[in-house]
């Protein structure tokens, strides 16, 4: 049994190819069962997201399995093999283990450290479990991939820092206000990026939303979307007195908010802190405002800087994550190779038990008058003898040595074990 | 035995202070946890040493500079643990433990011999008055540490220099809230300490107020913190200004504590 991963992702395939090979909706179930029908494929899990399609399988024969899976993909998705073959990557054995650990830990993602992939992998595994297309090996591999991802999450800071401008804005807001719930928020103007940032803030608990836009009607529309209220643009200064977070993107060519305006506002709001994000280009808010106490002004470049440093940080953390993954890959390969000797150990023990039972039967027939207590004592002794006899070979089998395959064969021969019947 | 315990507590606080300072520049959750653990051990030993001294001298051990500095430090650690339990801000130790360590260090250089209590100090007012005063001052000491954290975090946000320490420091709102709470706890304690002091003075010396330097400086401190609370409630002096005022207030306390005792002639000075 070998682990085989065939897949493609955003690095190896363009969107079109990814779309054509995706297993979405009802196709997932059909695909999983279709793959399971391939004779070489013993276990299968299918992961299909917008950035990647990966087939995690356990196969009896790698070469023919690869051929059959490719043919299946071509037939199932109705796409010529030549159209997708060069986008595929194929991993086996240790490579495959490492690959899935890197995927689950989000090191292989487009945005390194993004957390969604782990959930998607869990879903893919749960689906395969519910359809009973997995076995011992894939179950263990999937569980290990999930636990490794969690280890990476807790032992490195790979997912800690925001890597998009709107997330960076939310993060900064949390360093000023702790909890965003109950904070009031005003959207000044209605640019697309402002809308996105606003959505993130609302998702993080901001409740009181106001929209001040030059065209009042558009403001009303947006306000409705966020369950807020529209404000006349001319009145935004008054509203500022009751606003904690402002996102500005008006498209004006001059400053709409000046320092002395803001100073008056601050006095009226008793110096309660304000976080202002100016994502308009050219800027709409006088940068001098940042010098007023308790006012924190960030423009689009400031936020971009935050994002850039965070991306660098993630790269450093990714190196730590690779080390964790290497450790876990090694543990897993050890476990896998110990699997090879398990059937032999079981067979050896069975053989010994059989001999013991046979001899005990003979013993009982020879001395039928013996009382139970004495028979038990003899049986106890017999058990002790077989345990002592099979202990050294079992221990040798469990050991992780290079010549284990030879050892397995030798022990089978010496003890007259017919190994093959025990496999699978 | 008492000396050994004291030295041991001092050593623990020293180790915790060093780790907590290293923590500022290069650290993480683990080193913060280690700091708290070592401080906890130091605090336990310190508590035993104070109890030991209490038994040896027969009253609350705060009648010499050695005892008073040590007790002051103990009160600060007490409040530190209370805050740590409530807010779980690992990095906080880096800003408070240095104060604890300096107090303990100064305690260790003052003479430690036990001298008989002068008759005027033999009163039930002694533990009440001093405990209130020290606990209040300890709250202000912690407020000073928190104020420093606020100024640092505020500086990071304003200058947009968002490094590692920025990420580990809590939000401005939390720091401001803790600062405010500490002052609202410290202020009534200081007020009560001054009132009980006046009552004690009346029974011991025959007058409530004698313009003794300690009394004057306590009054100055009281006015500073009264001002902090007043401008906060009326003019909204929160955040940065409150943080600066809480640091100034603590400097006044330090002068009241060390300066008055060592430089000025005072009835409160330990003979």
Interface residues (C-beta under 8 A of the other chain):
Chain A: X160 X161 X172 X174 X175 X176 X177 X178 X179 X269 X270 X271 X272 X273 X290 X293 X294 X296 X298 X302 X305 X306 X309
Chain B: X153 X157 X158 X160 X162 X166 X167 X169 X170 X171 X172 X173 X174 X235 X236 X237 X238 X239 X240 X241
